Amino acid sequence: MSDYHCPSSSVLQSLKDMANQLRIDSINATNASNSGHPTSCASAAEIMSVLFFHTMRYDIKFPRDPRSDRFVMSKGHAAPILYAVWAEAGLFPVKDLLNLRKMDDDLEGHPTPRLNFIDVATGSLGQGLSCAAGMAYTGKYFDKSDYRVYCLVGDGESAEGSIWEALAFASHYELDNLVAIFDVNRLGQSDPAMLQHKMDVYEARLKAFGWNTCVVDGHDVEVLCKTLHDATTVKRKPTCILAKTFKGKGCPEMEDVMNWHGKPLGAKAETVIQTIQSNMKSPQGPWKLQPQEITATVPDITISNIKLAEPPNYKLGEQVATRLAYGIALEKLGRNNSRVIALDGDTKNSTFSQKFKDAHPDRYIECFIAEQNLVGVGIGCATRDRNVVFCSTFAAFFTRAFDQIRMGAISQTNVNFAGSHAGISIGEDGPSQMALEDLSMFRSVPGSTVFYPSDAVSAQRAVELAANTKGVCFIRTSRPNVPVIYSNDEVFEAGKAKVVKKSGSDQVTVIGCCVTLVEAMKAADKLAEDGINIRVIDPFTLKPLDKDTILANAKETGGKIITVEDHYAEGGLGDSVAGALSEETGIRIKKLAVREVPRSGKPAELMDRYGISASCIVKAVQSMMVSQTIQQR
């Protein structure tokens, strides 16, 4: 890196004037919308001015250039100043800032990638630093590039545990291309922030987490210029700039005063703007500031049409856990495309992402037991289409990171999540480890695809399909070995179910997945002994659900459907089927599901106790048929 040269006095003055102009822009935008956070913007004005007009390298014509520096506004409520800095840089007219928060405009209340200069959605606080760490990891280890990543963190959101998960991760992986800037403006929404201006405490904590740490006056542009330059010279440590600032800086009667959070200035705006302009040498500009030119390079890549390096290779009837098939498929994808990466949270020997690590150690990221950060890093790694990302852990533990997952959907992420150890079929580990809410959770995510493969062949194809599917994908895998029921050349599609057992005299349609599909097949054999035939369907995906196949088969079996799921009754397979057929007449649906918090026990015992075993299916079929006979009388 080059030696530091202090900017000229004219440049420093322009940076100061720009900071004040950003304050004015933020005030005008929030006043126009009659909502927003102008005082939260005001504390960050000098930081944003120096970052965007002195430090960062980017191209206004191509905001998401993969070679450019990245910026994440973790304190997403300060969106107006982020919009303002891009407008002042020339991306769009400054007058458009007055469209803030209007229905037909993409300048939303908090940043989302509907805007071409936003990589990840923020606003649910505490998540931006994890995403930034994922971007920095990609830059250092995958792209092997010199672009840098900057993340502005609010002091209030630093109370979130996910921030500290990200701090630990970035230090562990020596992300010296990452700079976190804490905007320590002292005041939260309803109270002062936890540490207020105890900069020594912040500094001690950040240093204890292994970061290169600097405490600065966040309103001193010259100090910010030098500190940001110095960060480029630090090796093997990320840098955190602890900027002491004041909320509402430059705004008379509002600076460092409570109860101005999230409030436009209203009638006070004109007087405040006049005061701010009086502190500017050139209130009308021009300031002759422009972004730094991009100097980094990145490799050309392709992440489309990704295929397994070789097809599944199983024998019909062979007993294989779908979680093992997931790991094998992931390794095969990695062989065929160098941008397939895998992340896990210290469960790789259970989810079998270990298979990927063993074969492609340089593309595996161990995130340890910090699932919120695991998801955030994965979302960051997926930005700008630099990687095909698979995050795995026990499916139950993704519930801890549901906020990150839903924000990922808002971020238009393409991250794939694989959750193992689903349901009571895991056995003795007990309810804390049993994913019984995961299908409901992932089905509720907008634009998601939910795979629930029933054998090793379909599991491998689910991984392949997920790699090529836009949006959040979830692959549910199970712990027990289950028989291979599909030939290795079977073709699978999202939203296309498989009829796995059928006769011309079927009286009930039974729908199950994986372990419950196995139980349904056992029930079919038992019922056949008594002269009762049932049809058995494997939906493969719960979202999208193959309504047409299910409806057609249900009509052929007298409209009678039984769903069987290793999941709570709410939001899973049964509700998916019931929702899809809710407007159809002549359809009866009986849901077999886990209806209470389960206990530890052997899988077979648990499935019988909680009503989803073969014997329970047999009873449900018999009950449904008896009920129909009574109704016909």
Buried (B, 14 or more C-beta within 10 A) or exposed (E): EEEBEEBEEEBBBBBBBBBBBBBBBBBBBBBBBEEBBBBBBBBBBBBBBBBBBBBBBBEBEEBBBBBBBBBBBBBBBBBBBBBBBBBBBEBBEBEBBBBBBEEEEBBBBBBBBEBEBBBBBBBBBBBBBBBBBBBBBBBBBBBEBBBBBBBBBBBBBBBBEBBBBBBBBBBEBBBBBBBBBBBBBBBBEEEBBEBBBEBEEBBEBBEEBBBBBBBBEBBBBBBBBBBBBBBBEBEEBBBBBBBBBBBBBBBEEBBBBBEBBBBBBEEBBEEBBEBBBEEBEBBEEEBEBEBBEBEBEBEEBEBEEBEBEEBBEBEEEBEBBBBBBBBBBBBBBBBBBBBBBBBBBBBBEBBBBBBBBEBBEEBBBBBBEBBBBBBBBBBBBBBBBBBBBBBBBBBBBBBBBBBBBBBBBBBBBBBBBBBBBBBBBBBEBBBEBBBBBBBBBBBBBEEBBBBBBBBBBBBBBBBBBBBBBEBBBBBBBBBBBBBBBBEBEBEBEBBBBBBBBBEEEBBBBBBBBBBBBBBBBBBBEBBEEEEBBBBBBBBBBBBBBBBEBBBEBBEBBBBBBBBBBBBBBBBBBBBBBBEBBEEEEEBBBBBBBBEEEBEBBEBBBBBBBBBBBBBBBBBBBBEBBEEBEEEEE
